[in-house]
C-alpha cells in the first residue's frame, strides 16, 4: 500500500511562531527614494504656494520617507540577486 501523505496544513499549524526579536530594516526600492525627492519638491513648489499648512504637512511626510530610505540604504542586509 502507498503511504499516506502528511497534511502540510497541519504540519504548518503545529510549528511554533518565531519570537519577535530585534528590529531589522528591509531593503527598499530606489523608486521609493526617488518618489520621496519628487514629492518633496512638488509639495514645496505646488502645494505650499496654495496652502502653507498642507504644504508643510506633505513635506514632513516626504522627508520621513526620504529618511527611511536612507536608513534602509545603509542598514539593510545585502541580498545576492544572482540566482
Secondary structure, DSSP 8 states (H G I E B T S, - for coil): -------HHHHHHHS------S-------HHHHHHHHHHHHHIIIIIHHH-HHHHHHHHHHHHHHHHHHHHHHHHS-------
